[in-house]
Amino acid sequence: MHDQPLAPADFEFIDDTLLKYGDDHSVLNLAELDGYFTALVSSPAQVEVAEWFPGIFGGQNPDWESPEEAGQFLELCVRHMNAIATQLATDAQGFKAR
């Protein structure tokens, strides 16, 4: 489940969530998120979720409307980051940020 590519509706949810909780110190769109995830998966050291996830929002976790919203956003982020890692490992030349 954590390696399935995202559907257009999933990307829309991510984009809407970034705008909803974002500010001048956070990731505000999918292109920025792709850059962030590309840097993470390209790192020689594994970065734990507890470290990289708050970084999306400028170092602080948002005040989520519900635990379900937070869980859905996290799951989609992990799936998307895994898809980026897979593509970089198998077809780095074909990688294109959103």
N, C-alpha and C positions, 0 to 999 in steps of 0.2 A: 504494500500500500504506500510505502514511503518512497517508491521509485516510479510511480505512475506519473506520466506527463500531465500537466494541468490543462483544463479546458478553458475556453474563452471566459466563461462565467467565473472561474476561479481567479483568473487574472484580473477581472473586473472587481471582484471582492477585495483582492490585495490592494489594487490601486485606490479603491474607495477608502479602505482602512488607512492606508498611508496618508491620504489627504485629511481624513477625519481626525486622526490623532497627531499628525505631524506639525512641526513648527520650523523655524529657521535653522534648527540644529539637528534635524532629522532627515531621513530618507523620505522624499516626497513623491517619487514615481517609480515605475518599473525599471526604467533605464538605470537609475541610481541604485536600485536594489540589485539589479544584475551585476553592476560593477562591484558592489559590496560583497555579494556572494562569490563572484569570480575571484576576488582577492582572498576571501576566506578559504575557498577550496584549493587555491594555488599556493597557499602558505605551506612552508615545510613542517609546521607544527599544527596539530589539530586544535581547533578552538572550540571550547565547549559551548553548548547552547546558552547556558547561563551568562556567558560573556558576550556572545555576539548578538543575542536577541535584543537586549536593551539598547545596544548600539544603533539599531534601526531607528529608535526614537530619541536619539541624542543622549543615551546613557541612562534613561529612566523608562520604566515600564509605564504604559498609559494607564489611566483610570478606566478600565474596560467597562463597557455596559453590562457584560455578563461573562462568566467563565467560558461559556460556549463560544462566544465571539473570539476570545483570546485563544482558545484551543483550536478553533478553525483556522485562524490566521497563522498560528504557529505550525500547524500541520501542513498548510499550503506552502509556507516558507520552506520547511524542511524538504518537501517534495520538489519544489522548484530548485533549491540548492543542489539536491541530489541529481536532478536532471542536468543542471549545468555541469556538475562534476563528471557525470557520465559522458556528456558531449565533449568536454575538454579532453577527457581521457581517450575517447575513440575518434573524434573528428574535430580537433582544435581549429583547423582551417575553416570549417563550416560554421563555427560559432558566431552568432549574431545576437547582440543584446536587444532587448525589446524596446 
